[in-house]
Amino acid sequence: MKGKSIRSLAVSRDGRWLVSGDIGNKAIVWNAATHEKVREFEHTGGVAWVDISSDGTKVVAASWANTDTVRIFDIDSGTELLPPLSHSNIRGVKFSPDGSRFATVSNDSGVRVYSTHDGNVLFHSGRRGSTRSSLVTPLAWSFGGQQLFVASKGKITCFNLSDSSFSEWSIRGAQSVTSNGRFIVCSAGLSVSLWDCVSHKQVGSIITHNTDIYCLALSPSGRYLACGVGNIIIIHNLGHVLPSQYFGRGLCASRFPLVQASDQVLKSWTQDDATNTEMLLSKEITSTSSPSHHPLANRALIRARLKHAALAIEDAKESIRVQPSPIGYIAMAVSLLSQDDQESALRIFDLTFHDCEPHDIKLLLLLKSILLFESGNQEDAITRAEHLAMRANDDSDNNATYLYTQACVLGVMYINKGDYEHAISLIEHAEDLAPHDKQCPHLMTISLIFGWSFIGLGIIARQRLCKTLYAEGRTTETVEILLNIIGRSDEETRWSKATAIWVTDFTQKWVATLERIGNEALASAKHADAITQYPAALPVRPPSPTGLLIKQSRARAAKGLWEDVLLDANEAVKVDPSNSWGYEAKHPALQGAKGYDEAIDAFESILHAIEQSLHPEIRQLRENYIAPSQIVAAVDSITREVLKSCPLVVIDVTAGCLCNDLDRMHIFKADPSFKELISSMTRKLDSGRIRQVVARFFGYVMFSHVWQGNEPSFQEVNAVKSVWDLPETPPNEKLRSFCKKTRELGYKWAWSDTCCIDKSTSSTLDQSLTSMYKWYADSAATLVFLADAVHPSKPGDLTRSLWMTRAWTLQELLAPKVIFFYDSRWKPYLNIFGENHKQSVDIMQELADAIKISHRTITTFSPDDLAIREKLRLASTRNATYVEDIAYSLIGIFKSDIRPHYGEGANALGHLLEEIVTRFGEVTVFAWSGKSSYNSCLPASISVYNQTPYNPPCLEEEEMETCITELRDNLSQQEALCIYNQIYSLPLASFAARRLHLPCIVFSVRRLVMQEIRNDNEKVYRARVSGLGTVEFTTADSLPLQKPQNLVFVHPWISHIRGPSDGDAWGGGSESVVDFGSHSENDTGSDEVVPISPLSTIPVPRVDVHTRALQMIARLGQPFSALLLVQQPGRHYTRVATENEIVIRGLGTNITSQNIRTTVLEIL
């Protein structure tokens, strides 16, 4: 193989192709076996870097040109798959192990990771990782694709892509690198050195050449190394320089047919630790925005094994969507089978043959017979497997591994069928075909997919046969098989504890049996029979054969003549070194002259002089002072504490640059306030003063606005170094105006969501989203810019502003303690000047009228101030560019712990509501009508909470007494207490695995009739409901008219029924709110809008338990808004979506214990 001055090499994972890049502007694909040229790709410049995707179908080639540097081609068709990509001064390119991504590294602009599918940038390291040299191949991936190794001048940097962290280690003369995930190969001049990926230590011996090495490539196993030297390629066997463990003799993805997984996953999987394997696969899948089909299929198989059928099916579907593949269809089949859908499982399995390689067909046929066996069709499965074995023999198949696999599979089938003798015969045949190293990739694949074990099959079959013979009392044959097990398991027993235990237990039992029978025979004087039993126990080696955790100067000081005071102090020290007054006056003189640096230096000199004095009384003065270093340490500690509550990145409104915590600490230490603080404290550490100075210095101002097109980003501001240097555009001018206003208010730091969040780093973005409410709440002030409020602004402009409709601006209004509104010309709204617009009655009243909460709540808002339902109402009329932000913008308002995950779409709202329900047992989130989300009791849109839910009327005292009187006549005390206990014992609502566990009172539907179908396809139904009579409702759903028993109406408003606490009931008053629409995290509600029942505002008299029970039952009899549920296969329920709330007139006082059925329903 020859090229025109080869500059790069790459070998396909299957060893089929070798690709070279040369200065002739070409990337050439070679047949690795025949060395023939297969395909030639033209580039715009010399091809210095190439790589092949893991599936051997794509080539990425890069040149040193300034534009269109990276191009991707399809090997089979020769077409270019993506438009050319540009990364200046590129120095390397490399596909990820699964081929879904590829990385490039630049001489001066760091590392980038792109999506192979669409070319989007998934990761950018900034400048870190820039090679800063003319390296040839400076990139290498770890096996799992989560780490990226980059060689640069004098070091190697390892980027962890899952959390954007990195580590570095020094290495001399690195020029080109490659890796198999276990070790790194690094070339420098004429030599090649090898380094351990974990320890970063050099391993093996150095390989040398006579000519400089330009490029490197490793074979899939890592055993063979190809070096591009001049115009030739030299191959080295690394088996001669490295220990065998570096070559993947253990578990690795390439050794098992159909299945690909990381070493860590395979290790856990093969150890049959399904729960840990699922956790590892989930971490691998969530660590990338576009996971490969392999981990998705693998997790589907694991979840099917864990009996999580629905989740398994979703993973399998996603795997097939990402890339149809045999393992994806297999995972779907196994998942369907775990749901007992044998027919669909077998049908979907057949699709594996459409996307398989020819060499996998026989294994797939065998896997289908196993699937058939697992579905319960044992006889058909065995017949198929035997037919496959017979055909393999008839075709003189010389693939011993396949024949061995068939025999082992049939052996397991016969063992599970109970035909142990036939199983033993097949297993003995398999042992004759077994590979010398006892490793069989096909069996490993079967074990991973179906969980079958092929370890010790012969022993297992014989154990079961032995137990069968023992149960049948066939002594002679039992002894023969047991002795055979003991003889065959000597080697197995050394590594199989289970076998050893079985042999010991069975032997003890067998010996005991023989001994008992012998004893009985002996006692009966049947000497001939006893002689037969005892000798039979001795050959099986019984366990016990023998028994068997620090005056003038002071005036000058008063006049502020600090230089004279200093002269006095120095003279005093000179005249009488033993007088402590001179030492004590010198420091405050310097301090008064504002010579802080000199004051600090002088004070340190004073301390030194005191410490070195020959007079003991002078030295003793040292105890009265504290050293500057102690003050600095205290200031540092408090500063770090204060910064923890500040935004991660802010704008220095003087310099205009972006500053992180370290930048601000550095600026603070150069500021006079810091120096004055350090120089002023000599005798006592004043933590309160330190905290006051620090808090004032780091006080920041937040920005609230509506985005306008191309807002300046984090990267753009960093690129120009200052917001004052940004181009003249409206968004940039808006940002500069904000910074000017911040400076006018006397603050140094400003924060804007446009440029103070590095949105390219997911962890930074997530932390910013979840911390934003607290940042606004702790800010010195928040400035709101109303771009559409024309100057001069008029009342109403604020509430008509687009700003009032955005999701994120709700918390930006409520959280800040100080807020200022500005019109389109950055003039105060309504020309109201003052220290805080939250103290403006006019502005606050305008807002209160618009959003229908009290101005007191707006001015002093806390997440505990409003009911949960009221917060949802406030959010219901707001929107966001990204649907997930509807939920994420409420994280602080609800004190939620949910983690942002863009891509989950409308489900984000469901996850927020799930947490609310589970944390507080809150059920008012279910009081809505309209379309549902992934759980039928959760709404698809937050807009439904703009509806006013039905509130049952309050029972006044007189009405309550009337109801109680009637109930006393209708219900015995025993029945009343029975109903009371049923409702009292219900738990709080909660979610688990997206399933709602809803405590409720259930009313069964006995008859269902469709009244009419309207033009909008809405159906009007009439139902006869047990205990409630006739109920009419409207829905677009088609309900089972023939199976009305599958429908139930439920009363979920349990806290309303229970009513107010008397101090003892409901667990010491944990539930005390009558109005179910006013629950909040601390059971507090709006002070104006949501009416509170009189029952929750007056003292509750203590009453006997019978009367308390009757009060509860009276509330139970009130009209209520019911949920309509339909039972699904598997005993869970789904909510029927209705056009309006279903309000039922209630039971009145006609209640019996038979009418009341309480339960907790599982709802999907």
KAFEN-V340295 format. One record per helix or strand of 3 or more residues. SS is the DSSP state (h for helix, s for strand). FROM is the first residue (numbers start at 1). LEN is the number of residues. If there is no record, write none. Layout:
ss:SS from:FROM len:LEN
ss:SS from:FROM len:LEN
//
This chain:
ss:s from:6 len:6
ss:s from:17 len:6
ss:s from:26 len:6
ss:s from:37 len:6
ss:s from:47 len:6
ss:s from:58 len:6
ss:s from:70 len:5
ss:s from:90 len:6
ss:s from:101 len:6
ss:s from:111 len:5
ss:s from:121 len:4
ss:s from:139 len:3
ss:s from:147 len:6
ss:s from:155 len:6
ss:s from:165 len:6
ss:s from:176 len:4
ss:s from:183 len:6
ss:s from:191 len:6
ss:s from:202 len:7
ss:s from:213 len:6
ss:s from:224 len:6
ss:s from:232 len:6
ss:h from:238 len:3
ss:h from:244 len:4
ss:h from:253 len:3
ss:h from:263 len:8
ss:h from:274 len:13
ss:h from:293 len:13
ss:h from:309 len:14
ss:h from:326 len:13
ss:h from:342 len:13
ss:h from:358 len:17
ss:h from:378 len:17
ss:h from:400 len:18
ss:h from:420 len:14
ss:h from:441 len:10
ss:h from:457 len:15
ss:h from:475 len:19
ss:h from:497 len:27
ss:h from:527 len:12
ss:h from:552 len:8
ss:h from:562 len:14
ss:h from:580 len:13
ss:h from:596 len:17
ss:h from:616 len:9
ss:h from:628 len:16
ss:s from:650 len:3
ss:h from:661 len:9
ss:h from:672 len:9
ss:h from:687 len:11
ss:s from:700 len:5
ss:h from:714 len:7
ss:h from:723 len:3
ss:h from:730 len:15
ss:s from:749 len:3
ss:h from:762 len:17
ss:s from:781 len:5
ss:h from:802 len:4
ss:h from:809 len:6
ss:s from:819 len:4
ss:h from:829 len:3
ss:h from:837 len:3
ss:h from:841 len:11
ss:h from:855 len:5
ss:h from:868 len:9
ss:h from:885 len:4
ss:h from:907 len:14
ss:h from:924 len:3
ss:h from:942 len:5
ss:h from:957 len:14
ss:h from:973 len:12
ss:s from:990 len:3
ss:s from:995 len:19
ss:s from:1019 len:7
ss:s from:1029 len:7
ss:h from:1041 len:6
ss:s from:1047 len:5
ss:h from:1054 len:5
ss:h from:1065 len:5
ss:h from:1076 len:3
ss:h from:1094 len:3
ss:h from:1105 len:12
ss:s from:1120 len:8
ss:s from:1133 len:3
ss:s from:1142 len:3
ss:s from:1157 len:7
//
